């Protein structure tokens, strides 16, 4: 369906489901490989390998965060350009962004490979624990130039109307990664490096498949001769910085917490923290997929001056996010032990009990986390990058550090409660931002064009 009729003529509620459901499934599938990775490593390689994986994972995510910044940062102006009928400008942004992602993958991957041993040593890891973490990180670093683009392509496919194709590719990526990893670990009995290689192989194959519609010229976006400019780079960085800052800041927080956990409780505490991150890694993609999938439609209508439709889309996003978050809270509270048991072996009874208790404390964050999540997505879609960046950095770094100091006397329980406290402060901040922008967000349709008319 053509973008104009798809984004401007379909009813907001119907379009919400047409975009949000595939977006949620696709985003969950695209990150499910991490969950499966954690399960397989914990069950086949043991607790030390699982702890090493969790120690290395924040740096793996930082590597992908650079590509995600470019992908998200380019998706918003591309959608706005298409809404204004500026096809050539949209193609130029798309082409330059793909080149930037590959180049960033080379640079960041090289840095992580070279400094992996030093990084793990600084985290306090020693012996086999440190060696396994280095092996895992270095595989991702080597594959970075050909894997990081896969998540950006998800944005470009949705902009071009390939919503189902994007969802299918994300499902295929997780299925391929899981199948290859099962072969490597269960049949060949290879080590933790093979777990990372399996995930990278699935990403690389799906990244190549994602390029097909663009190479064949069948998508709304097409490759063209790149025209780099300082203004283009500023625009991409400006729109993508909230997502990048959120990813990087949250991983900095994870790194700080992992370093504390190594000293407070050793490998066992790091493993429990890993369980929380994997639980969040299941829920957050659902929220992200729901909100992010609406950004092309919101950006298109914002660029076209159809503000009433923008508000209708966002109402759906806020309501859907709230319902999903409450359901996830109830699920974690009901079955924390089985969730923890997916990653921690039965022999580690102390860790299993500790993980179940930590999950209960952690789950309270989802009662209010949805509000800041939906607000940040809203701000990104309408090119309000500064408020979105403020929410992003506050949620990922500032608020957790504040609560880390306040709740430190509670020990490990204080770390597990950190997320609920962060969500509360983030909701208050988001409400303040929405209240401050209420006049801008309530303007009638085509007011921008009316103001420009002499």
Secondary structure by P-SEA (a helix, b strand, c coil): ccaaaaaccccaaaaaaacaaaaaaaaaaaaaaaaaaaaaaaacccaaaaaaaaaaaaaaaaaaaaaaaaaaaaaaaaaaaaaacaaaaaaaaaaaaaaaaaaaaaaaaaaaaaaaaaaaaaacccaaaaaaaaaaaaaaaaacccccaaaaaaaaaaaacaaaaaaaaaaaaaaaaaaaaaaacccccccaaaaaaaaaaaaaaaaaaaaccccccccccccccccccaaaaaaaaaaaaaaaaaaaaaaaaaaaaaaaaaaaccaaaaaaaaaaaaaaaacaaaaaaaaaaaaaaaaaaaaacaaaaaaaaaaaaaaaaaaaaaaaaaaaaacaaaaaaccccccaaaaaaaaaaaaaaaacccccaaaaaaaaaaaaaacaaaaaaaaaaaaccaaaaaaaaaacccaaaaaaaaaaaaaaaaaaaaaaaaaaaccccccccaaaaaaacc
